[in-house]
Amino acid sequence: MTPDIDASVPLIDLDALIEEGPQQRSRPAIANDELVESPDGRLQAPKVIALDQATQIAMDAFEGLKDPGTADMIRAGHRVKTRVRVLPADGILAKITPGVWAYMARRNIEIPREYLTTVQYNGDWVLHDAKIKFVYKPSWRWVTPKAHDPENMKTAAIVKVHETRQYAVIAMAFVDANGKPELEYERGTVKSESGGVSAEVASMLKSVFGTKDAAEQLAVDNAAQEALAAKDEQLSALTDQYASLQEQLDAMQALINQTAAGAEKASLAVKVEATPESDPIEDEIDAALAAQGVEVKRTTRRKAPTKQS
């Protein structure tokens, strides 16, 4: 059934959105930053300077993401996943505003949570706790000592410099509020206890394609898994047969080479025995020609005369 079309409804005007874009740009990360007047008269938000300030801003951001009921979930045996994020401190201190840093802190919690939701999608992952600490860690980087001198750019050596840098380390723990079991993957597909595709995946396929119910889709996928396993066994058997035939072929080739080498030696011996070392008649002719100053070079001997009966 075709729905009624109202020609008076205006379509989306993308040109108008482009024109309004610079004026309506959304910047929720710095919405709470207080603007102060700088020495040159401009209004700008102050930067995060102290470690204590950066730590407190991050902890406040984490507090708003925590779920208060996770302790009981952990005691009840729900799944727990931990993650660690490491950020260079030199990109935070004196570089960004408190609002931007609070946004970054929240995103460093939300990104791992989104990953867990994608991989272990049968769970409802909530934040149990998160902490941040600024630490110093050994690091290294490649530098060119003479890079500031254009004349020595071609001969300047690139060296590995070891140093100690400061990092912001964020540790977090998530709990599955649904209390579901761990999903295991095989060849990129979630497998069930029977080794086939799980019922969750079958249900998802039904919701997307709408062609088979969960049980039917699960049976089809399990049959496909069994057929694939049978194909793997056939391929393994063919591989073994090929290796056996290759060994037989190598043995036959070695025998052929050995036989050919023996035949070549026998032929050479026959030729040597059948070829006379000298011929009296040819030697007499050669001597006469040499006396007249004619150089004679023979590459073959004449055929030895046969004895007449």
Secondary structure, 3 states (H helix, E strand, C coil): CCCCCCCCCCCCCHHHHHHHCCCCCCCHHHCCCCCEECCCCCEECCCCCCHHHHHHHHHHHHHCCECCCHHHHHHCCCCEEEEEEEEEHHHCCCCCCHHHHHHHHHHHHHHHHHHHHHHCCCCCEEEEEEEEEEEEEEEEEEECCCCCCHHHCCCCCCEEEEEEEEEEEEEEEEEECCCCCCCEEECCEEECCCCCECHHHHHHHHHHHCCCCHHHHHHHHHHHHHHHHHHHHHHHHHHHHHHHHHHHHHHHHHHHHHHHHHHHHHHHHHHHHHCCCCCHHHHHHHHHHHHCCCCCCCCCCCCCCCCCC
